[in-house]
Amino acid sequence: MDKEHKKHLEARAKVLKAMAHPSRLFMIEELEKGERCVCELTEMVGSDISTVSKHLSVLKQAGLVADDKRGNQVFYRLRVPCILNFFGCVESVLEAQVNDHSAHLKIVTL
């Protein structure tokens, strides 16, 4: 693997790592519905504002969300809504796992 390819794969990994937390996945899902302020996300997630802000910072550094400060509030939006297409693929993997597990159980019980 050459250096450029490795750098590109590392950049991909950064995006995937940024999403690799249930609260961040939830925030991405909520931002799909539209822009949200930190206070709304804090209430929805059920964590303190500091924790939610850190999660949003991780998503922003990975390039997944953008922010806009208005007065005392900061609003976030998805920068690239196509990231949600990835969730469909993840759901397919989960469904395949369930199907494989069910098939295995049928074989074991026979």
MOPAC internal coordinates of N, CA, C and O (Angstrom, degrees):
PM7 1SCF
backbone

  N    0.0000 0     0.00 0     0.00 0    0    0    0
  C    1.4527 1     0.00 0     0.00 0    1    0    0
  C    1.5266 1   107.48 1     0.00 0    2    1    0
  O    1.2310 1   121.05 1   -50.39 1    3    2    1
  N    1.3439 1   115.60 1   129.61 1    3    2    1
  C    1.4601 1   118.46 1  -179.96 1    5    3    2
  C    1.5361 1   110.60 1   -83.04 1    6    5    3
  O    1.2310 1   121.02 1   -10.40 1    7    6    5
  N    1.3203 1   115.66 1   169.60 1    7    6    5
  C    1.4718 1   121.59 1  -174.89 1    9    7    6
  C    1.5251 1   112.57 1   -61.13 1   10    9    7
  O    1.2310 1   120.23 1   137.85 1   11   10    9
  N    1.3320 1   117.16 1   -42.15 1   11   10    9
  C    1.4714 1   120.50 1  -178.84 1   13   11   10
  C    1.5241 1   111.15 1   -64.20 1   14   13   11
  O    1.2310 1   120.84 1   137.03 1   15   14   13
  N    1.3161 1   116.00 1   -42.97 1   15   14   13
  C    1.4624 1   119.89 1   179.20 1   17   15   14
  C    1.5298 1   110.02 1   -64.55 1   18   17   15
  O    1.2310 1   120.72 1   138.41 1   19   18   17
  N    1.3210 1   116.22 1   -41.59 1   19   18   17
  C    1.4637 1   119.86 1   178.81 1   21   19   18
  C    1.5262 1   110.61 1   -62.14 1   22   21   19
  O    1.2310 1   120.15 1   137.34 1   23   22   21
  N    1.3348 1   117.32 1   -42.66 1   23   22   21
  C    1.4704 1   121.10 1   178.47 1   25   23   22
  C    1.5265 1   111.16 1   -60.90 1   26   25   23
  O    1.2310 1   121.11 1   138.84 1   27   26   25
  N    1.3174 1   115.49 1   -41.16 1   27   26   25
  C    1.4606 1   119.98 1   179.31 1   29   27   26
  C    1.5328 1   111.03 1   -64.66 1   30   29   27
  O    1.2310 1   120.56 1   137.10 1   31   30   29
  N    1.3210 1   116.54 1   -42.90 1   31   30   29
  C    1.4693 1   120.24 1   178.27 1   33   31   30
  C    1.5282 1   110.99 1   -65.38 1   34   33   31
  O    1.2310 1   120.33 1   143.13 1   35   34   33
  N    1.3146 1   116.97 1   -36.87 1   35   34   33
  C    1.4704 1   120.06 1   176.84 1   37   35   34
  C    1.5309 1   110.76 1   -64.86 1   38   37   35
  O    1.2310 1   120.37 1   142.32 1   39   38   37
  N    1.3286 1   116.90 1   -37.68 1   39   38   37
  C    1.4703 1   120.73 1   177.34 1   41   39   38
  C    1.5272 1   110.45 1   -65.09 1   42   41   39
  O    1.2310 1   120.30 1   139.44 1   43   42   41
  N    1.3188 1   117.03 1   -40.56 1   43   42   41
  C    1.4702 1   120.57 1   175.82 1   45   43   42
  C    1.5222 1   110.39 1   -61.48 1   46   45   43
  O    1.2310 1   121.03 1   135.11 1   47   46   45
  N    1.3207 1   115.64 1   -44.89 1   47   46   45
  C    1.4614 1   120.27 1  -179.15 1   49   47   46
  C    1.5259 1   111.05 1   -60.59 1   50   49   47
  O    1.2310 1   120.42 1   143.65 1   51   50   49
  N    1.3238 1   116.80 1   -36.35 1   51   50   49
  C    1.4672 1   120.85 1   178.95 1   53   51   50
  C    1.5273 1   110.63 1   -61.61 1   54   53   51
  O    1.2310 1   120.49 1   137.09 1   55   54   53
  N    1.3175 1   116.67 1   -42.91 1   55   54   53
  C    1.4696 1   120.59 1   178.41 1   57   55   54
  C    1.5257 1   109.93 1   -64.26 1   58   57   55
  O    1.2310 1   120.48 1   134.40 1   59   58   57
  N    1.3242 1   116.70 1   -45.60 1   59   58   57
  C    1.4704 1   120.19 1  -179.56 1   61   59   58
  C    1.5240 1   111.31 1   -64.36 1   62   61   59
  O    1.2310 1   120.14 1   139.37 1   63   62   61
  N    1.3219 1   117.34 1   -40.63 1   63   62   61
  C    1.4671 1   120.52 1   178.04 1   65   63   62
  C    1.5186 1   111.12 1   -63.22 1   66   65   63
  O    1.2310 1   120.47 1   142.22 1   67   66   65
  N    1.3290 1   116.70 1   -37.78 1   67   66   65
  C    1.4622 1   120.61 1   179.77 1   69   67   66
  C    1.5231 1   110.65 1   -62.54 1   70   69   67
  O    1.2310 1   120.17 1   146.54 1   71   70   69
  N    1.3085 1   117.28 1   -33.46 1   71   70   69
  C    1.4623 1   120.46 1  -179.49 1   73   71   70
  C    1.5274 1   112.70 1   -84.54 1   74   73   71
  O    1.2310 1   120.17 1   169.17 1   75   74   73
  N    1.3151 1   117.29 1   -10.83 1   75   74   73
  C    1.4616 1   121.97 1  -170.38 1   77   75   74
  C    1.5281 1   113.69 1   -79.38 1   78   77   75
  O    1.2310 1   120.81 1  -126.08 1   79   78   77
  N    1.3183 1   116.06 1    53.92 1   79   78   77
  C    1.4631 1   121.22 1   175.18 1   81   79   78
  C    1.5274 1   107.23 1  -154.36 1   82   81   79
  O    1.2310 1   119.81 1   -46.27 1   83   82   81
  N    1.3292 1   117.97 1   133.73 1   83   82   81
  C    1.4707 1   120.12 1  -177.92 1   85   83   82
  C    1.5288 1   113.98 1   -54.90 1   86   85   83
  O    1.2310 1   119.71 1   139.60 1   87   86   85
  N    1.3150 1   118.16 1   -40.40 1   87   86   85
  C    1.4669 1   119.87 1  -179.69 1   89   87   86
  C    1.5251 1   111.27 1   -66.29 1   90   89   87
  O    1.2310 1   120.45 1   141.08 1   91   90   89
  N    1.3245 1   116.75 1   -38.92 1   91   90   89
  C    1.4665 1   119.33 1   179.50 1   93   91   90
  C    1.5290 1   111.06 1   -69.69 1   94   93   91
  O    1.2310 1   120.37 1   142.26 1   95   94   93
  N    1.3318 1   116.90 1   -37.74 1   95   94   93
  C    1.4631 1   119.93 1   175.78 1   97   95   94
  C    1.5294 1   110.12 1   -62.23 1   98   97   95
  O    1.2310 1   120.82 1   138.18 1   99   98   97
  N    1.3273 1   116.05 1   -41.82 1   99   98   97
  C    1.4602 1   120.48 1   177.87 1  101   99   98
  C    1.5256 1   110.76 1   -60.94 1  102  101   99
  O    1.2310 1   120.50 1   135.52 1  103  102  101
  N    1.3228 1   116.65 1   -44.48 1  103  102  101
  C    1.4628 1   120.35 1   179.98 1  105  103  102
  C    1.5242 1   111.28 1   -62.16 1  106  105  103
  O    1.2310 1   120.27 1   139.33 1  107  106  105
  N    1.3138 1   117.08 1   -40.67 1  107  106  105
  C    1.4641 1   120.82 1   177.91 1  109  107  106
  C    1.5322 1   109.23 1   -61.66 1  110  109  107
  O    1.2310 1   120.25 1   135.65 1  111  110  109
  N    1.3282 1   117.13 1   -44.35 1  111  110  109
  C    1.4629 1   120.53 1   177.80 1  113  111  110
  C    1.5268 1   111.25 1   -59.91 1  114  113  111
  O    1.2310 1   120.48 1   137.53 1  115  114  113
  N    1.3205 1   116.70 1   -42.47 1  115  114  113
  C    1.4647 1   120.20 1  -179.66 1  117  115  114
  C    1.5200 1   111.60 1   -68.23 1  118  117  115
  O    1.2310 1   120.53 1   142.22 1  119  118  117
  N    1.3135 1   116.59 1   -37.78 1  119  118  117
  C    1.4675 1   119.82 1   179.64 1  121  119  118
  C    1.5273 1   111.83 1   -70.24 1  122  121  119
  O    1.2310 1   120.62 1   160.51 1  123  122  121
  N    1.3296 1   116.43 1   -19.49 1  123  122  121
  C    1.4640 1   119.72 1   173.66 1  125  123  122
  C    1.5328 1   109.83 1   -60.53 1  126  125  123
  O    1.2310 1   120.70 1   146.83 1  127  126  125
  N    1.3142 1   116.26 1   -33.17 1  127  126  125
  C    1.4633 1   121.95 1  -177.13 1  129  127  126
  C    1.5243 1   111.74 1   -77.80 1  130  129  127
  O    1.2310 1   120.79 1   163.91 1  131  130  129
  N    1.3207 1   116.10 1   -16.09 1  131  130  129
  C    1.4556 1   120.02 1   178.89 1  133  131  130
  C    1.5181 1   111.44 1   144.51 1  134  133  131
  O    1.2310 1   121.81 1    -6.44 1  135  134  133
  N    1.2871 1   114.15 1   173.56 1  135  134  133
  C    1.4612 1   122.86 1  -179.03 1  137  135  134
  C    1.5362 1   110.33 1   -59.58 1  138  137  135
  O    1.2310 1   120.90 1   -36.67 1  139  138  137
  N    1.3264 1   115.88 1   143.33 1  139  138  137
  C    1.4635 1   121.63 1   178.88 1  141  139  138
  C    1.5229 1   109.17 1  -138.55 1  142  141  139
  O    1.2310 1   121.22 1   -33.66 1  143  142  141
  N    1.3274 1   115.28 1   146.34 1  143  142  141
  C    1.4611 1   118.58 1   173.81 1  145  143  142
  C    1.5309 1   108.64 1   -86.21 1  146  145  143
  O    1.2310 1   121.16 1   -19.80 1  147  146  145
  N    1.3100 1   115.39 1   160.20 1  147  146  145
  C    1.4643 1   120.58 1  -179.51 1  149  147  146
  C    1.5252 1   110.10 1   -57.07 1  150  149  147
  O    1.2310 1   120.14 1   141.38 1  151  150  149
  N    1.3192 1   117.34 1   -38.62 1  151  150  149
  C    1.4678 1   120.30 1  -178.29 1  153  151  150
  C    1.5280 1   111.12 1   -62.39 1  154  153  151
  O    1.2310 1   119.76 1   140.66 1  155  154  153
  N    1.3347 1   118.07 1   -39.34 1  155  154  153
  C    1.4666 1   120.82 1   177.64 1  157  155  154
  C    1.5253 1   110.94 1   -65.32 1  158  157  155
  O    1.2310 1   120.80 1   133.97 1  159  158  157
  N    1.3261 1   116.08 1   -46.03 1  159  158  157
  C    1.4645 1   120.07 1  -179.71 1  161  159  158
  C    1.5191 1   111.14 1   -63.99 1  162  161  159
  O    1.2310 1   120.52 1   143.15 1  163  162  161
  N    1.3280 1   116.61 1   -36.85 1  163  162  161
  C    1.4678 1   120.46 1   178.90 1  165  163  162
  C    1.5251 1   109.91 1   -60.87 1  166  165  163
  O    1.2310 1   120.78 1   135.10 1  167  166  165
  N    1.3081 1   116.11 1   -44.90 1  167  166  165
  C    1.4641 1   120.61 1   179.70 1  169  167  166
  C    1.5244 1   111.19 1   -65.76 1  170  169  167
  O    1.2310 1   120.48 1   138.19 1  171  170  169
  N    1.3223 1   116.70 1   -41.81 1  171  170  169
  C    1.4692 1   121.53 1  -178.03 1  173  171  170
  C    1.5304 1   111.96 1   -66.98 1  174  173  171
  O    1.2310 1   120.86 1   137.46 1  175  174  173
  N    1.3234 1   115.96 1   -42.54 1  175  174  173
  C    1.4633 1   121.08 1  -177.55 1  177  175  174
  C    1.5323 1   110.67 1   -73.71 1  178  177  175
  O    1.2310 1   121.09 1   144.73 1  179  178  177
  N    1.3286 1   115.52 1   -35.27 1  179  178  177
  C    1.4601 1   119.55 1  -179.62 1  181  179  178
  C    1.5129 1   112.64 1    84.91 1  182  181  179
  O    1.2310 1   120.27 1  -155.67 1  183  182  181
  N    1.3165 1   117.09 1    24.33 1  183  182  181
  C    1.4650 1   122.46 1   176.59 1  185  183  182
  C    1.5207 1   108.36 1  -116.02 1  186  185  183
  O    1.2310 1   120.99 1    -7.76 1  187  186  185
  N    1.3296 1   115.71 1   172.24 1  187  186  185
  C    1.4633 1   118.93 1   177.55 1  189  187  186
  C    1.5298 1   109.55 1   -75.31 1  190  189  187
  O    1.2310 1   121.15 1   -19.17 1  191  190  189
  N    1.3150 1   115.41 1   160.83 1  191  190  189
  C    1.4697 1   121.37 1  -174.96 1  193  191  190
  C    1.5286 1   112.08 1   -62.09 1  194  193  191
  O    1.2310 1   120.20 1   147.13 1  195  194  193
  N    1.3215 1   117.21 1   -32.87 1  195  194  193
  C    1.4634 1   120.61 1   179.57 1  197  195  194
  C    1.5313 1   110.62 1   -64.51 1  198  197  195
  O    1.2310 1   120.53 1   135.88 1  199  198  197
  N    1.3234 1   116.59 1   -44.12 1  199  198  197
  C    1.4681 1   121.13 1  -179.92 1  201  199  198
  C    1.5205 1   110.68 1   -64.93 1  202  201  199
  O    1.2310 1   120.66 1   134.52 1  203  202  201
  N    1.3326 1   116.34 1   -45.48 1  203  202  201
  C    1.4661 1   120.51 1  -179.97 1  205  203  202
  C    1.5253 1   109.98 1   -63.27 1  206  205  203
  O    1.2310 1   120.11 1   138.74 1  207  206  205
  N    1.3165 1   117.40 1   -41.26 1  207  206  205
  C    1.4669 1   120.79 1   178.49 1  209  207  206
  C    1.5234 1   111.29 1   -61.95 1  210  209  207
  O    1.2310 1   120.12 1   140.64 1  211  210  209
  N    1.3279 1   117.38 1   -39.36 1  211  210  209
  C    1.4705 1   120.55 1   177.79 1  213  211  210
  C    1.5266 1   110.54 1   -64.41 1  214  213  211
  O    1.2310 1   120.62 1   137.09 1  215  214  213
  N    1.3379 1   116.43 1   -42.91 1  215  214  213
  C    1.4659 1   119.74 1   178.03 1  217  215  214
  C    1.5327 1   110.42 1   -60.98 1  218  217  215
  O    1.2310 1   120.69 1   135.70 1  219  218  217
  N    1.3176 1   116.29 1   -44.30 1  219  218  217
  C    1.4641 1   120.45 1   179.57 1  221  219  218
  C    1.5255 1   111.44 1   -63.87 1  222  221  219
  O    1.2310 1   120.75 1   144.66 1  223  222  221
  N    1.3203 1   116.18 1   -35.34 1  223  222  221
  C    1.4588 1   120.67 1   177.75 1  225  223  222
  C    1.5328 1   110.71 1   -63.59 1  226  225  223
  O    1.2310 1   120.52 1   138.53 1  227  226  225
  N    1.3207 1   116.62 1   -41.47 1  227  226  225
  C    1.4711 1   121.11 1   177.67 1  229  227  226
  C    1.5276 1   109.84 1   -61.90 1  230  229  227
  O    1.2310 1   120.72 1   135.31 1  231  230  229
  N    1.3282 1   116.23 1   -44.69 1  231  230  229
  C    1.4653 1   120.10 1   179.21 1  233  231  230
  C    1.5252 1   111.50 1   -64.74 1  234  233  231
  O    1.2310 1   120.55 1   142.47 1  235  234  233
  N    1.3188 1   116.54 1   -37.53 1  235  234  233
  C    1.4664 1   120.67 1   179.47 1  237  235  234
  C    1.5277 1   110.68 1   -68.49 1  238  237  235
  O    1.2310 1   120.00 1   135.88 1  239  238  237
  N    1.3323 1   117.60 1   -44.12 1  239  238  237
  C    1.4664 1   120.73 1  -179.98 1  241  239  238
  C    1.5191 1   111.82 1   -62.60 1  242  241  239
  O    1.2310 1   120.78 1   151.18 1  243  242  241
  N    1.3387 1   116.12 1   -28.82 1  243  242  241
  C    1.4636 1   120.29 1   179.00 1  245  243  242
  C    1.5286 1   111.56 1   -83.04 1  246  245  243
  O    1.2310 1   120.21 1   173.86 1  247  246  245
  N    1.3338 1   117.20 1    -6.14 1  247  246  245
  C    1.4512 1   120.98 1   178.15 1  249  247  246
  C    1.5202 1   114.72 1    86.31 1  250  249  247
  O    1.2310 1   120.44 1  -166.35 1  251  250  249
  N    1.3301 1   116.77 1    13.65 1  251  250  249
  C    1.4609 1   120.02 1  -176.98 1  253  251  250
  C    1.5265 1   113.26 1   -86.57 1  254  253  251
  O    1.2310 1   120.34 1   148.94 1  255  254  253
  N    1.3180 1   116.95 1   -31.06 1  255  254  253
  C    1.4663 1   120.48 1  -179.23 1  257  255  254
  C    1.5261 1   109.89 1  -129.21 1  258  257  255
  O    1.2310 1   121.86 1   -20.28 1  259  258  257
  N    1.3152 1   114.05 1   159.72 1  259  258  257
  C    1.4663 1   121.65 1   174.43 1  261  259  258
  C    1.5156 1   106.91 1  -125.96 1  262  261  259
  O    1.2310 1   120.80 1   -26.79 1  263  262  261
  N    1.3203 1   116.07 1   153.21 1  263  262  261
  C    1.4619 1   119.40 1  -179.74 1  265  263  262
  C    1.5180 1   110.68 1  -121.94 1  266  265  263
  O    1.2310 1   121.71 1   -19.23 1  267  266  265
  N    1.3198 1   114.33 1   160.77 1  267  266  265
  C    1.4534 1   122.16 1   179.98 1  269  267  266
  C    1.5226 1   107.01 1  -145.12 1  270  269  267
  O    1.2310 1   120.65 1   -64.09 1  271  270  269
  N    1.3334 1   116.36 1   115.91 1  271  270  269
  C    1.4579 1   120.56 1  -179.61 1  273  271  270
  C    1.5224 1   109.26 1   -86.60 1  274  273  271
  O    1.2310 1   121.61 1   -52.09 1  275  274  273
  N    1.3244 1   114.53 1   127.91 1  275  274  273
  C    1.4698 1   121.71 1   177.78 1  277  275  274
  C    1.5244 1   108.08 1  -130.32 1  278  277  275
  O    1.2310 1   121.25 1   -75.47 1  279  278  277
  N    1.3031 1   115.22 1   104.53 1  279  278  277
  C    1.4602 1   119.18 1  -176.61 1  281  279  278
  C    1.5180 1   109.66 1    64.58 1  282  281  279
  O    1.2310 1   120.69 1    55.42 1  283  282  281
  N    1.3207 1   116.29 1  -124.58 1  283  282  281
  C    1.4598 1   121.28 1  -179.76 1  285  283  282
  C    1.5224 1   113.22 1   -90.89 1  286  285  283
  O    1.2310 1   120.32 1   176.66 1  287  286  285
  N    1.3214 1   117.00 1    -3.34 1  287  286  285
  C    1.4597 1   120.15 1  -175.72 1  289  287  286
  C    1.5270 1   111.09 1  -109.92 1  290  289  287
  O    1.2310 1   121.97 1   -30.19 1  291  290  289
  N    1.3263 1   113.83 1   149.81 1  291  290  289
  C    1.4606 1   120.75 1   175.77 1  293  291  290
  C    1.5227 1   107.48 1  -116.77 1  294  293  291
  O    1.2310 1   121.00 1   -51.51 1  295  294  293
  N    1.3216 1   115.69 1   128.49 1  295  294  293
  C    1.4587 1   122.25 1   179.97 1  297  295  294
  C    1.5251 1   108.93 1  -108.15 1  298  297  295
  O    1.2310 1   121.17 1   -38.06 1  299  298  297
  N    1.3236 1   115.37 1   141.94 1  299  298  297
  C    1.4611 1   121.63 1   179.67 1  301  299  298
  C    1.5157 1   110.02 1  -119.22 1  302  301  299
  O    1.2310 1   121.95 1   -30.09 1  303  302  301
  N    1.3397 1   113.87 1   149.91 1  303  302  301
  C    1.4576 1   121.33 1   175.81 1  305  303  302
  C    1.5201 1   108.22 1  -144.91 1  306  305  303
  O    1.2310 1   120.96 1   -22.50 1  307  306  305
  N    1.3212 1   115.77 1   157.50 1  307  306  305
  C    1.4649 1   119.87 1   175.31 1  309  307  306
  C    1.5184 1   108.95 1   -70.36 1  310  309  307
  O    1.2310 1   120.52 1   -46.65 1  311  310  309
  N    1.3092 1   116.62 1   133.35 1  311  310  309
  C    1.4717 1   121.02 1   175.45 1  313  311  310
  C    1.5164 1   110.34 1   -81.16 1  314  313  311
  O    1.2310 1   120.98 1   144.48 1  315  314  313
  N    1.3278 1   115.73 1   -35.52 1  315  314  313
  C    1.4583 1   120.79 1  -176.05 1  317  315  314
  C    1.5368 1   109.28 1  -133.65 1  318  317  315
  O    1.2310 1   120.60 1   -92.39 1  319  318  317
  N    1.3339 1   116.47 1    87.61 1  319  318  317
  C    1.4681 1   119.50 1  -178.30 1  321  319  318
  C    1.5280 1   113.96 1   -57.67 1  322  321  319
  O    1.2310 1   119.84 1   160.34 1  323  322  321
  N    1.3241 1   117.92 1   -19.66 1  323  322  321
  C    1.4659 1   119.96 1   179.49 1  325  323  322
  C    1.5282 1   112.24 1   -62.84 1  326  325  323
  O    1.2310 1   119.98 1   165.16 1  327  326  325
  N    1.3277 1   117.64 1   -14.84 1  327  326  325
  C    1.4773 1   120.22 1   178.16 1  329  327  326
  C    1.5199 1   109.91 1   -59.82 1  330  329  327
  O    1.2310 1   120.49 1   155.18 1  331  330  329
  N    1.3215 1   116.66 1   -24.82 1  331  330  329
  C    1.4588 1   120.93 1   179.60 1  333  331  330
  C    1.5255 1   111.43 1   -67.62 1  334  333  331
  O    1.2310 1   119.74 1   155.62 1  335  334  333
  N    1.3343 1   118.10 1   -24.38 1  335  334  333
  C    1.4672 1   121.04 1   175.04 1  337  335  334
  C    1.5232 1   110.36 1   -60.72 1  338  337  335
  O    1.2310 1   120.94 1   147.74 1  339  338  337
  N    1.3065 1   115.81 1   -32.26 1  339  338  337
  C    1.4641 1   121.06 1   179.06 1  341  339  338
  C    1.5289 1   110.70 1   -61.87 1  342  341  339
  O    1.2310 1   120.75 1   144.08 1  343  342  341
  N    1.3386 1   116.16 1   -35.92 1  343  342  341
  C    1.4678 1   119.93 1  -179.81 1  345  343  342
  C    1.5245 1   111.09 1   -62.03 1  346  345  343
  O    1.2310 1   120.13 1   143.71 1  347  346  345
  N    1.3297 1   117.35 1   -36.29 1  347  346  345
  C    1.4603 1   120.37 1   177.19 1  349  347  346
  C    1.5162 1   111.35 1   -61.30 1  350  349  347
  O    1.2310 1   121.02 1   140.44 1  351  350  349
  N    1.3034 1   115.66 1   -39.56 1  351  350  349
  C    1.4666 1   120.46 1   177.94 1  353  351  350
  C    1.5370 1   110.23 1   -66.04 1  354  353  351
  O    1.2310 1   120.61 1   136.93 1  355  354  353
  N    1.3303 1   116.43 1   -43.07 1  355  354  353
  C    1.4725 1   120.68 1   178.23 1  357  355  354
  C    1.5266 1   110.13 1   -60.43 1  358  357  355
  O    1.2310 1   120.37 1   137.78 1  359  358  357
  N    1.3370 1   116.90 1   -42.22 1  359  358  357
  C    1.4698 1   120.67 1   178.16 1  361  359  358
  C    1.5242 1   111.09 1   -61.56 1  362  361  359
  O    1.2310 1   119.97 1   143.39 1  363  362  361
  N    1.3239 1   117.67 1   -36.61 1  363  362  361
  C    1.4649 1   121.17 1   177.06 1  365  363  362
  C    1.5253 1   111.04 1   -63.94 1  366  365  363
  O    1.2310 1   120.56 1   140.24 1  367  366  365
  N    1.3219 1   116.54 1   -39.76 1  367  366  365
  C    1.4685 1   120.55 1   177.27 1  369  367  366
  C    1.5281 1   109.74 1   -63.24 1  370  369  367
  O    1.2310 1   120.40 1   134.18 1  371  370  369
  N    1.3354 1   116.85 1   -45.82 1  371  370  369
  C    1.4668 1   120.70 1  -179.77 1  373  371  370
  C    1.5281 1   111.26 1   -62.15 1  374  373  371
  O    1.2310 1   120.90 1   138.79 1  375  374  373
  N    1.3316 1   115.88 1   -41.21 1  375  374  373
  C    1.4645 1   120.53 1   178.54 1  377  375  374
  C    1.5292 1   110.63 1   -63.75 1  378  377  375
  O    1.2310 1   120.48 1   138.23 1  379  378  377
  N    1.3174 1   116.69 1   -41.77 1  379  378  377
  C    1.4638 1   120.70 1   178.27 1  381  379  378
  C    1.5213 1   111.07 1   -62.72 1  382  381  379
  O    1.2310 1   120.41 1   141.82 1  383  382  381
  N    1.3307 1   116.82 1   -38.18 1  383  382  381
  C    1.4625 1   120.38 1   177.88 1  385  383  382
  C    1.5277 1   110.96 1   -63.21 1  386  385  383
  O    1.2310 1   120.83 1   136.94 1  387  386  385
  N    1.3365 1   116.03 1   -43.06 1  387  386  385
  C    1.4664 1   120.26 1   178.58 1  389  387  386
  C    1.5225 1   109.86 1   -62.95 1  390  389  387
  O    1.2310 1   120.56 1   135.55 1  391  390  389
  N    1.3304 1   116.54 1   -44.45 1  391  390  389
  C    1.4671 1   120.52 1   179.87 1  393  391  390
  C    1.5192 1   111.32 1   -63.61 1  394  393  391
  O    1.2310 1   120.17 1   137.90 1  395  394  393
  N    1.3348 1   117.27 1   -42.10 1  395  394  393
  C    1.4677 1   121.22 1   178.27 1  397  395  394
  C    1.5238 1   110.36 1   -63.14 1  398  397  395
  O    1.2310 1   120.71 1   137.51 1  399  398  397
  N    1.3244 1   116.24 1   -42.49 1  399  398  397
  C    1.4667 1   121.02 1  -179.97 1  401  399  398
  C    1.5292 1   110.05 1   -64.41 1  402  401  399
  O    1.2310 1   120.27 1   137.58 1  403  402  401
  N    1.3331 1   117.09 1   -42.42 1  403  402  401
  C    1.4617 1   121.10 1   179.10 1  405  403  402
  C    1.5226 1   111.27 1   -63.84 1  406  405  403
  O    1.2310 1   120.80 1   137.67 1  407  406  405
  N    1.3326 1   116.08 1   -42.33 1  407  406  405
  C    1.4590 1   120.78 1   178.44 1  409  407  406
  C    1.5206 1   110.20 1   -63.43 1  410  409  407
  O    1.2310 1   120.13 1   139.29 1  411  410  409
  N    1.3144 1   117.36 1   -40.71 1  411  410  409
  C    1.4676 1   121.65 1   178.82 1  413  411  410
  C    1.5191 1   110.67 1   -63.61 1  414  413  411
  O    1.2310 1   120.54 1   138.45 1  415  414  413
  N    1.3253 1   116.57 1   -41.55 1  415  414  413
  C    1.4722 1   120.14 1   179.53 1  417  415  414
  C    1.5303 1   111.19 1   -64.49 1  418  417  415
  O    1.2310 1   119.71 1   142.47 1  419  418  417
  N    1.3335 1   118.15 1   -37.53 1  419  418  417
  C    1.4535 1   121.30 1   178.27 1  421  419  418
  C    1.5199 1   110.67 1   -63.85 1  422  421  419
  O    1.2310 1   120.48 1   138.63 1  423  422  421
  N    1.3243 1   116.69 1   -41.37 1  423  422  421
  C    1.4634 1   121.01 1   179.40 1  425  423  422
  C    1.5193 1   110.48 1   -65.24 1  426  425  423
  O    1.2310 1   120.48 1   137.38 1  427  426  425
  N    1.3407 1   116.69 1   -42.62 1  427  426  425
  C    1.4599 1   121.44 1  -178.50 1  429  427  426
  C    1.5193 1   111.01 1   -65.39 1  430  429  427
  O    1.2310 1   119.51 1   142.55 1  431  430  429
  N    1.3262 1   118.53 1   -37.45 1  431  430  429
  C    1.4605 1   121.12 1  -177.29 1  433  431  430
  C    1.5058 1   113.67 1   -79.84 1  434  433  431
  O    1.2310 1   120.30 1   165.23 1  435  434  433
  N    1.3598 1   117.04 1   -14.77 1  435  434  433
  C    1.4600 1   119.82 1   177.74 1  437  435  434
  C    1.4789 1   107.79 1   -74.46 1  438  437  435
  O    1.2310 1   120.10 1   180.00 1  439  438  437

